[in-house]
Amino acid sequence: METERLLRESGDPGAVPDALSRCRLPVMIARLHADAPGVHRPVPLAARSRDRPDVRPGAEPGPHPCRDPRGRPRRRYAFGEARPERRTATTGGPSAYVRGMDIVEVLPQLHMFRFRIGQAYLWRDGTDLTLIDAGDIDAAAAIEDGVRGLGLDPDRISRIVITHGHCDHYGAAQELADRYGAEILAHGLDAAVIRDEEKIADPVLLDWERPLWEHAQTVPPAPPTRVDRELADGDELGFGSGARVVHAPGHTPGSIGIHLPHHGVLFTGDCVARVDRVMLGVFNIDRERAVASFRRLAALEPATVCFGHGDPLTTDAAAAMLASADRDSGLQVEHG
């Protein structure tokens, strides 16, 4: 396993099992293992054709190894990542698939759009729609198709709330906002980064995070993106019967959670993640502040928690958040 090899070369082989148990986020492992069953192995360059580089000249081409029967790019799963039940986008149900993106129903009015790396959420108030994050620069078409596949109209997207200034969370925001007249909202401390007026600070990486950070760099850069409204702690957002901003710095200075107390829903951004269990998010600029933010979010005791990476939690969410915040606060030297 490539990730295991990199971790072992970090000089602490004894930490490998624990590190691996915590580092299976899609953002952390972005490629399949070369020795996994069913993985396509490339044909030598000299024998490739232009249209189908995987097929030798004169051979009968079979199904494309990287596309589904309809010719769409296949969803690539990270090692250890669960594959949800698949249904077509037009039939509804707990999970669907469009343009290399999974659509997962979290609540009747809330769906998750899961990309190769990262995810976004769609909240519905009647016909009024709100996006929480917007994927990377290539995600706009998939999001549009996903919205339509749910029987909704992308023209009803009123706002796009960005949880923080990393490119896998706001890359498609400008394109979608320009097309549908949506307002873009982000915390004031990350707004200059999102507009490309400032550069985001590098995270302080633990040794086990370093190879994972390199994998995360496969996300394409985001374009300069306008921020129509700069947010601050406690601001009301105009959706979800009173959604409010919870400033949660540490991952970035302007990271936010979004709390819908009427519905018991909390969006954590990348402050918190879920990989087998709930844990502090990785790649933090200020780990001490991130721990304090984790505790603050956990104290809200939400019934449903939606993470920036990892599957949403809809059962015993408050207890899991509180237990993990208490555990992680004493283990920062070990795993961030």
Protein Blocks (a to p, Z undefined) as FASTA:
>chain_A
ZZlmmmmmnopamlmmmmmmmmmcfklmmcdcfkbghiacdddfklpcfklmmbcghiac
dddfkbcfkopacddddehiacdddddfklgpjbdceehiacddfbfkbccdddfbocdd
dddehjaccdehjbjfklmmmmmmmmmmnopafklpmbdcdfbjcfklmmmmmmmmmmno
pacdddfklmmmmnopaccddddddfklmmmmmmmmmpccddddddfbdcdehiaehiah
ipacdddehjbmkbccdddfknopacekjmbccehiacddehifblmlmmmmmmmmmmno
pabdcdfbdcddfehklmmmmmmmmmmmmmmmmnZZ
